[in-house]
Amino acid sequence: MKSLEEYKNVPVSVAAELLDVSPNYIRAGLQYQRLPIGTAVQISAKKWTYQISPGLLKEYITGSSLRNYYQENKEFLKQLLER
């Protein structure tokens, strides 16, 4: 398997393997905007196309996007928890 950095658009099958889920899980997650790794676009009644960002997928796998969000919003989150 190629490294993530070698892809411009990560294939659904590769993303599924890396996340240890089925390809249908990836497709549904993108279609319903539940996976923050890319986008799904319906191009006809029965056809979808998928764009999976290697950078977003890597962030999702490592959890770095959540850490970054926390760092950027630390004060706001503290205030929210103190209420």
MOPAC internal coordinates of N, CA, C and O (Angstrom, degrees):
PM7 1SCF
backbone

  N    0.0000 0     0.00 0     0.00 0    0    0    0
  C    1.4420 1     0.00 0     0.00 0    1    0    0
  C    1.5256 1   109.23 1     0.00 0    2    1    0
  O    1.2310 1   120.72 1   -40.73 1    3    2    1
  N    1.3301 1   116.23 1   139.27 1    3    2    1
  C    1.4602 1   120.79 1   177.40 1    5    3    2
  C    1.5255 1   109.58 1   -70.70 1    6    5    3
  O    1.2310 1   120.80 1   -20.38 1    7    6    5
  N    1.3277 1   116.07 1   159.62 1    7    6    5
  C    1.4629 1   118.93 1   173.97 1    9    7    6
  C    1.5257 1   108.29 1   -75.21 1   10    9    7
  O    1.2310 1   120.48 1   -23.10 1   11   10    9
  N    1.3158 1   116.69 1   156.90 1   11   10    9
  C    1.4630 1   120.83 1  -177.32 1   13   11   10
  C    1.5230 1   112.27 1   -57.44 1   14   13   11
  O    1.2310 1   120.40 1   143.44 1   15   14   13
  N    1.3128 1   116.84 1   -36.56 1   15   14   13
  C    1.4603 1   120.96 1  -177.63 1   17   15   14
  C    1.5338 1   112.76 1   -64.04 1   18   17   15
  O    1.2310 1   120.01 1   161.03 1   19   18   17
  N    1.3202 1   117.60 1   -18.97 1   19   18   17
  C    1.4561 1   121.12 1  -178.57 1   21   19   18
  C    1.5352 1   112.36 1   -82.20 1   22   21   19
  O    1.2310 1   120.09 1   168.58 1   23   22   21
  N    1.3265 1   117.42 1   -11.42 1   23   22   21
  C    1.4628 1   121.29 1  -179.83 1   25   23   22
  C    1.5181 1   110.80 1   -95.94 1   26   25   23
  O    1.2310 1   120.79 1   -37.51 1   27   26   25
  N    1.3249 1   116.10 1   142.49 1   27   26   25
  C    1.4640 1   121.04 1   166.58 1   29   27   26
  C    1.5235 1   108.36 1   -89.30 1   30   29   27
  O    1.2310 1   121.19 1   144.12 1   31   30   29
  N    1.3279 1   115.33 1   -35.88 1   31   30   29
  C    1.4541 1   123.52 1   177.84 1   33   31   30
  C    1.5276 1   106.90 1  -136.62 1   34   33   31
  O    1.2310 1   120.64 1   -66.91 1   35   34   33
  N    1.3320 1   116.38 1   113.09 1   35   34   33
  C    1.4579 1   120.97 1  -177.02 1   37   35   34
  C    1.5341 1   109.02 1   -72.84 1   38   37   35
  O    1.2310 1   119.33 1   -52.87 1   39   38   37
  N    1.3207 1   118.87 1   127.13 1   39   38   37
  C    1.4631 1   120.64 1   177.29 1   41   39   38
  C    1.5327 1   111.40 1   -62.08 1   42   41   39
  O    1.2310 1   121.16 1   -33.22 1   43   42   41
  N    1.3202 1   115.38 1   146.78 1   43   42   41
  C    1.4608 1   121.25 1   179.07 1   45   43   42
  C    1.5262 1   110.26 1   -53.97 1   46   45   43
  O    1.2310 1   120.00 1   137.83 1   47   46   45
  N    1.3175 1   117.60 1   -42.17 1   47   46   45
  C    1.4699 1   120.73 1  -177.91 1   49   47   46
  C    1.5283 1   111.86 1   -63.29 1   50   49   47
  O    1.2310 1   120.07 1   144.06 1   51   50   49
  N    1.3139 1   117.47 1   -35.94 1   51   50   49
  C    1.4672 1   121.35 1   179.42 1   53   51   50
  C    1.5264 1   109.71 1   -70.88 1   54   53   51
  O    1.2310 1   120.25 1   135.06 1   55   54   53
  N    1.3238 1   117.12 1   -44.94 1   55   54   53
  C    1.4723 1   120.68 1   177.75 1   57   55   54
  C    1.5238 1   110.28 1   -59.98 1   58   57   55
  O    1.2310 1   120.44 1   137.79 1   59   58   57
  N    1.3238 1   116.77 1   -42.21 1   59   58   57
  C    1.4658 1   121.10 1   179.51 1   61   59   58
  C    1.5230 1   110.86 1   -62.16 1   62   61   59
  O    1.2310 1   120.68 1   137.34 1   63   62   61
  N    1.3060 1   116.31 1   -42.66 1   63   62   61
  C    1.4717 1   120.20 1   179.47 1   65   63   62
  C    1.5242 1   111.08 1   -64.49 1   66   65   63
  O    1.2310 1   120.33 1   136.50 1   67   66   65
  N    1.3110 1   116.97 1   -43.50 1   67   66   65
  C    1.4632 1   120.78 1  -178.86 1   69   67   66
  C    1.5249 1   111.97 1   -65.90 1   70   69   67
  O    1.2310 1   120.43 1   146.55 1   71   70   69
  N    1.3379 1   116.79 1   -33.45 1   71   70   69
  C    1.4708 1   120.67 1  -179.49 1   73   71   70
  C    1.5226 1   112.53 1   -93.39 1   74   73   71
  O    1.2310 1   120.60 1   177.83 1   75   74   73
  N    1.3294 1   116.47 1    -2.17 1   75   74   73
  C    1.4611 1   122.76 1   179.92 1   77   75   74
  C    1.5340 1   111.67 1    57.51 1   78   77   75
  O    1.2310 1   121.81 1  -132.98 1   79   78   77
  N    1.3370 1   114.14 1    47.02 1   79   78   77
  C    1.4658 1   121.97 1   176.66 1   81   79   78
  C    1.5254 1   107.70 1  -133.87 1   82   81   79
  O    1.2310 1   120.61 1    -5.41 1   83   82   81
  N    1.3178 1   116.43 1   174.59 1   83   82   81
  C    1.4635 1   119.91 1   179.12 1   85   83   82
  C    1.5297 1   110.34 1   -81.13 1   86   85   83
  O    1.2310 1   120.38 1   -24.51 1   87   86   85
  N    1.3199 1   116.88 1   155.49 1   87   86   85
  C    1.4678 1   119.96 1   174.22 1   89   87   86
  C    1.5337 1   111.93 1   -57.40 1   90   89   87
  O    1.2310 1   120.08 1   145.02 1   91   90   89
  N    1.3340 1   117.46 1   -34.98 1   91   90   89
  C    1.4666 1   119.69 1   178.26 1   93   91   90
  C    1.5222 1   111.90 1   -64.83 1   94   93   91
  O    1.2310 1   120.14 1   147.60 1   95   94   93
  N    1.3196 1   117.34 1   -32.40 1   95   94   93
  C    1.4617 1   121.53 1   175.58 1   97   95   94
  C    1.5257 1   109.81 1   -61.82 1   98   97   95
  O    1.2310 1   120.75 1   134.62 1   99   98   97
  N    1.3238 1   116.18 1   -45.38 1   99   98   97
  C    1.4693 1   121.27 1   178.92 1  101   99   98
  C    1.5278 1   109.76 1   -62.65 1  102  101   99
  O    1.2310 1   120.34 1   132.43 1  103  102  101
  N    1.3298 1   116.96 1   -47.57 1  103  102  101
  C    1.4656 1   120.61 1  -179.11 1  105  103  102
  C    1.5289 1   111.14 1   -59.28 1  106  105  103
  O    1.2310 1   120.55 1   130.91 1  107  106  105
  N    1.3291 1   116.55 1   -49.09 1  107  106  105
  C    1.4664 1   120.19 1  -179.14 1  109  107  106
  C    1.5232 1   110.96 1   -64.49 1  110  109  107
  O    1.2310 1   120.41 1   138.26 1  111  110  109
  N    1.3280 1   116.82 1   -41.74 1  111  110  109
  C    1.4609 1   120.42 1   178.71 1  113  111  110
  C    1.5060 1   113.03 1   -59.86 1  114  113  111
  O    1.2310 1   120.52 1   142.25 1  115  114  113
  N    1.3175 1   116.61 1   -37.75 1  115  114  113
  C    1.4664 1   120.52 1   177.45 1  117  115  114
  C    1.5227 1   111.34 1   -75.58 1  118  117  115
  O    1.2310 1   120.46 1   138.79 1  119  118  117
  N    1.3189 1   116.72 1   -41.21 1  119  118  117
  C    1.4665 1   120.04 1  -179.94 1  121  119  118
  C    1.5311 1   111.64 1   -61.70 1  122  121  119
  O    1.2310 1   120.46 1   140.47 1  123  122  121
  N    1.3302 1   116.73 1   -39.53 1  123  122  121
  C    1.4663 1   121.15 1  -179.00 1  125  123  122
  C    1.5236 1   113.06 1   -93.76 1  126  125  123
  O    1.2310 1   120.61 1  -169.90 1  127  126  125
  N    1.3220 1   116.45 1    10.10 1  127  126  125
  C    1.4653 1   123.86 1   177.79 1  129  127  126
  C    1.5261 1   112.40 1    55.27 1  130  129  127
  O    1.2310 1   120.74 1  -137.93 1  131  130  129
  N    1.3271 1   116.19 1    42.07 1  131  130  129
  C    1.4630 1   122.31 1   178.68 1  133  131  130
  C    1.5176 1   112.44 1  -103.16 1  134  133  131
  O    1.2310 1   119.84 1   162.83 1  135  134  133
  N    1.3130 1   117.91 1   -17.17 1  135  134  133
  C    1.4624 1   121.96 1   177.46 1  137  135  134
  C    1.5290 1   108.84 1  -108.55 1  138  137  135
  O    1.2310 1   119.73 1   -59.86 1  139  138  137
  N    1.3184 1   118.12 1   120.14 1  139  138  137
  C    1.4679 1   121.14 1  -177.31 1  141  139  138
  C    1.5298 1   112.84 1   -85.38 1  142  141  139
  O    1.2310 1   120.72 1  -133.81 1  143  142  141
  N    1.3275 1   116.23 1    46.19 1  143  142  141
  C    1.4651 1   119.73 1  -176.03 1  145  143  142
  C    1.5213 1   112.17 1  -115.76 1  146  145  143
  O    1.2310 1   120.04 1   176.55 1  147  146  145
  N    1.3263 1   117.53 1    -3.45 1  147  146  145
  C    1.4557 1   120.42 1  -177.63 1  149  147  146
  C    1.5107 1   111.31 1   168.47 1  150  149  147
  O    1.2310 1   121.12 1    24.05 1  151  150  149
  N    1.3308 1   115.47 1  -155.95 1  151  150  149
  C    1.4537 1   120.69 1  -177.03 1  153  151  150
  C    1.5252 1   110.65 1  -136.56 1  154  153  151
  O    1.2310 1   121.92 1   -21.03 1  155  154  153
  N    1.3313 1   113.94 1   158.97 1  155  154  153
  C    1.4653 1   121.56 1   173.61 1  157  155  154
  C    1.5237 1   106.76 1  -127.48 1  158  157  155
  O    1.2310 1   120.85 1   -45.04 1  159  158  157
  N    1.3195 1   115.97 1   134.96 1  159  158  157
  C    1.4661 1   121.38 1   179.65 1  161  159  158
  C    1.5139 1   108.54 1  -126.86 1  162  161  159
  O    1.2310 1   121.00 1   -51.28 1  163  162  161
  N    1.3261 1   115.69 1   128.72 1  163  162  161
  C    1.4607 1   120.57 1   177.74 1  165  163  162
  C    1.5206 1   107.52 1   -84.74 1  166  165  163
  O    1.2310 1   120.94 1   -60.06 1  167  166  165
  N    1.3317 1   115.81 1   119.94 1  167  166  165
  C    1.4644 1   119.83 1  -176.05 1  169  167  166
  C    1.5255 1   112.78 1  -103.68 1  170  169  167
  O    1.2310 1   120.26 1   167.91 1  171  170  169
  N    1.3310 1   117.11 1   -12.09 1  171  170  169
  C    1.4624 1   122.06 1   172.31 1  173  171  170
  C    1.5243 1   107.33 1  -159.16 1  174  173  171
  O    1.2310 1   120.20 1     0.86 1  175  174  173
  N    1.3068 1   117.21 1  -179.14 1  175  174  173
  C    1.4647 1   120.67 1  -175.92 1  177  175  174
  C    1.5239 1   112.95 1   -55.41 1  178  177  175
  O    1.2310 1   120.14 1   144.35 1  179  178  177
  N    1.3204 1   117.34 1   -35.65 1  179  178  177
  C    1.4657 1   120.43 1  -176.18 1  181  179  178
  C    1.5252 1   113.98 1  -121.57 1  182  181  179
  O    1.2310 1   119.83 1  -173.07 1  183  182  181
  N    1.3200 1   117.92 1     6.93 1  183  182  181
  C    1.4695 1   120.50 1  -173.59 1  185  183  182
  C    1.5261 1   110.99 1  -121.49 1  186  185  183
  O    1.2310 1   121.71 1   -49.03 1  187  186  185
  N    1.3325 1   114.34 1   130.97 1  187  186  185
  C    1.4637 1   122.38 1   176.22 1  189  187  186
  C    1.5218 1   109.07 1  -120.98 1  190  189  187
  O    1.2310 1   120.97 1   -27.49 1  191  190  189
  N    1.3104 1   115.75 1   152.51 1  191  190  189
  C    1.4599 1   121.17 1   172.29 1  193  191  190
  C    1.5307 1   107.39 1  -124.30 1  194  193  191
  O    1.2310 1   120.60 1   -31.91 1  195  194  193
  N    1.3337 1   116.45 1   148.09 1  195  194  193
  C    1.4625 1   122.09 1  -172.50 1  197  195  194
  C    1.5174 1   110.88 1  -125.39 1  198  197  195
  O    1.2310 1   121.10 1   -42.56 1  199  198  197
  N    1.3109 1   115.50 1   137.44 1  199  198  197
  C    1.4584 1   122.33 1   173.55 1  201  199  198
  C    1.5202 1   106.62 1  -121.01 1  202  201  199
  O    1.2310 1   120.43 1   -66.38 1  203  202  201
  N    1.3161 1   116.79 1   113.62 1  203  202  201
  C    1.4656 1   121.54 1   178.63 1  205  203  202
  C    1.5205 1   108.06 1  -113.84 1  206  205  203
  O    1.2310 1   121.21 1   -62.91 1  207  206  205
  N    1.3100 1   115.29 1   117.09 1  207  206  205
  C    1.4597 1   121.76 1  -177.96 1  209  207  206
  C    1.5272 1   110.51 1   -77.32 1  210  209  207
  O    1.2310 1   119.85 1   -51.78 1  211  210  209
  N    1.3257 1   117.89 1   128.22 1  211  210  209
  C    1.4639 1   119.32 1   177.31 1  213  211  210
  C    1.5282 1   111.86 1   -61.19 1  214  213  211
  O    1.2310 1   120.17 1   141.71 1  215  214  213
  N    1.3275 1   117.28 1   -38.29 1  215  214  213
  C    1.4654 1   120.55 1   179.73 1  217  215  214
  C    1.5185 1   112.55 1   -66.68 1  218  217  215
  O    1.2310 1   120.52 1   134.86 1  219  218  217
  N    1.3411 1   116.61 1   -45.14 1  219  218  217
  C    1.4634 1   120.00 1   178.85 1  221  219  218
  C    1.5220 1   111.56 1   -66.16 1  222  221  219
  O    1.2310 1   120.52 1   142.38 1  223  222  221
  N    1.3201 1   116.62 1   -37.62 1  223  222  221
  C    1.4653 1   119.95 1   178.32 1  225  223  222
  C    1.5250 1   110.37 1   -64.82 1  226  225  223
  O    1.2310 1   120.56 1   137.48 1  227  226  225
  N    1.3201 1   116.53 1   -42.52 1  227  226  225
  C    1.4658 1   120.14 1   178.61 1  229  227  226
  C    1.5283 1   110.61 1   -62.99 1  230  229  227
  O    1.2310 1   120.25 1   137.03 1  231  230  229
  N    1.3396 1   117.14 1   -42.97 1  231  230  229
  C    1.4661 1   120.82 1   177.71 1  233  231  230
  C    1.5276 1   110.53 1   -61.36 1  234  233  231
  O    1.2310 1   120.48 1   138.56 1  235  234  233
  N    1.3278 1   116.69 1   -41.44 1  235  234  233
  C    1.4607 1   121.17 1  -179.32 1  237  235  234
  C    1.5331 1   110.89 1   -64.76 1  238  237  235
  O    1.2310 1   120.98 1   137.74 1  239  238  237
  N    1.3133 1   115.73 1   -42.26 1  239  238  237
  C    1.4744 1   120.46 1  -179.42 1  241  239  238
  C    1.5280 1   110.82 1   -65.83 1  242  241  239
  O    1.2310 1   120.41 1   136.97 1  243  242  241
  N    1.3227 1   116.82 1   -43.03 1  243  242  241
  C    1.4659 1   120.42 1  -175.46 1  245  243  242
  C    1.5184 1   113.10 1   -85.81 1  246  245  243
  O    1.2310 1   120.24 1   166.15 1  247  246  245
  N    1.3215 1   117.15 1   -13.85 1  247  246  245
  C    1.4596 1   120.44 1  -177.58 1  249  247  246
  C    1.5110 1   112.75 1    77.80 1  250  249  247
  O    1.2310 1   120.02 1  -170.26 1  251  250  249
  N    1.3275 1   117.56 1     9.74 1  251  250  249
  C    1.4625 1   119.66 1  -176.59 1  253  251  250
  C    1.5234 1   111.90 1   -68.03 1  254  253  251
  O    1.2310 1   119.19 1   152.61 1  255  254  253
  N    1.3182 1   119.15 1   -27.39 1  255  254  253
  C    1.4611 1   120.18 1   179.41 1  257  255  254
  C    1.5257 1   109.82 1   -65.95 1  258  257  255
  O    1.2310 1   120.03 1   141.46 1  259  258  257
  N    1.3235 1   117.55 1   -38.54 1  259  258  257
  C    1.4593 1   121.04 1   177.69 1  261  259  258
  C    1.5226 1   110.68 1   -67.69 1  262  261  259
  O    1.2310 1   120.14 1   138.63 1  263  262  261
  N    1.3204 1   117.34 1   -41.37 1  263  262  261
  C    1.4703 1   120.62 1   177.42 1  265  263  262
  C    1.5234 1   110.42 1   -63.40 1  266  265  263
  O    1.2310 1   120.43 1   137.31 1  267  266  265
  N    1.3240 1   116.79 1   -42.69 1  267  266  265
  C    1.4651 1   120.34 1   178.80 1  269  267  266
  C    1.5209 1   110.92 1   -62.48 1  270  269  267
  O    1.2310 1   120.48 1   137.06 1  271  270  269
  N    1.3254 1   116.68 1   -42.94 1  271  270  269
  C    1.4597 1   120.75 1   178.97 1  273  271  270
  C    1.5228 1   109.87 1   -60.22 1  274  273  271
  O    1.2310 1   120.45 1   135.40 1  275  274  273
  N    1.3172 1   116.75 1   -44.60 1  275  274  273
  C    1.4591 1   120.62 1   179.10 1  277  275  274
  C    1.5234 1   110.66 1   -60.98 1  278  277  275
  O    1.2310 1   120.13 1   132.40 1  279  278  277
  N    1.3163 1   117.36 1   -47.60 1  279  278  277
  C    1.4619 1   120.52 1  -179.04 1  281  279  278
  C    1.5197 1   111.63 1   -60.62 1  282  281  279
  O    1.2310 1   120.36 1   139.10 1  283  282  281
  N    1.3272 1   116.91 1   -40.90 1  283  282  281
  C    1.4595 1   121.01 1  -177.96 1  285  283  282
  C    1.5210 1   112.34 1   -73.24 1  286  285  283
  O    1.2310 1   119.69 1   155.78 1  287  286  285
  N    1.3310 1   118.20 1   -24.22 1  287  286  285
  C    1.4632 1   122.02 1  -174.58 1  289  287  286
  C    1.5246 1   112.70 1  -122.13 1  290  289  287
  O    1.2310 1   120.16 1  -157.29 1  291  290  289
  N    1.3089 1   117.29 1    22.71 1  291  290  289
  C    1.4577 1   122.39 1  -174.25 1  293  291  290
  C    1.5357 1   112.02 1   -56.13 1  294  293  291
  O    1.2310 1   119.85 1   129.73 1  295  294  293
  N    1.3151 1   117.89 1   -50.27 1  295  294  293
  C    1.4640 1   121.07 1  -177.67 1  297  295  294
  C    1.5229 1   111.63 1   -63.54 1  298  297  295
  O    1.2310 1   120.43 1   136.02 1  299  298  297
  N    1.3133 1   116.78 1   -43.98 1  299  298  297
  C    1.4630 1   120.71 1   178.44 1  301  299  298
  C    1.5263 1   110.80 1   -60.93 1  302  301  299
  O    1.2310 1   119.87 1   135.08 1  303  302  301
  N    1.3197 1   117.85 1   -44.92 1  303  302  301
  C    1.4629 1   121.82 1  -179.40 1  305  303  302
  C    1.5294 1   110.89 1   -64.66 1  306  305  303
  O    1.2310 1   119.67 1   141.73 1  307  306  305
  N    1.3370 1   118.23 1   -38.27 1  307  306  305
  C    1.4551 1   121.10 1   177.61 1  309  307  306
  C    1.5235 1   110.14 1   -62.60 1  310  309  307
  O    1.2310 1   120.52 1   134.83 1  311  310  309
  N    1.3296 1   116.61 1   -45.17 1  311  310  309
  C    1.4670 1   120.82 1   179.60 1  313  311  310
  C    1.5150 1   110.50 1   -61.78 1  314  313  311
  O    1.2310 1   120.37 1   139.94 1  315  314  313
  N    1.2982 1   116.89 1   -40.06 1  315  314  313
  C    1.4562 1   121.36 1  -179.94 1  317  315  314
  C    1.5232 1   110.60 1   -63.56 1  318  317  315
  O    1.2310 1   120.17 1   138.25 1  319  318  317
  N    1.3222 1   117.28 1   -41.75 1  319  318  317
  C    1.4598 1   121.66 1  -178.99 1  321  319  318
  C    1.5333 1   112.25 1   -70.95 1  322  321  319
  O    1.2310 1   120.09 1   153.29 1  323  322  321
  N    1.3203 1   117.43 1   -26.71 1  323  322  321
  C    1.4519 1   120.70 1  -179.18 1  325  323  322
  C    1.5208 1   113.08 1   -77.93 1  326  325  323
  O    1.2310 1   119.71 1   165.30 1  327  326  325
  N    1.3138 1   118.17 1   -14.70 1  327  326  325
  C    1.4763 1   121.82 1  -179.65 1  329  327  326
  C    1.4861 1   112.07 1   -71.87 1  330  329  327
  O    1.2310 1   120.10 1   180.00 1  331  330  329

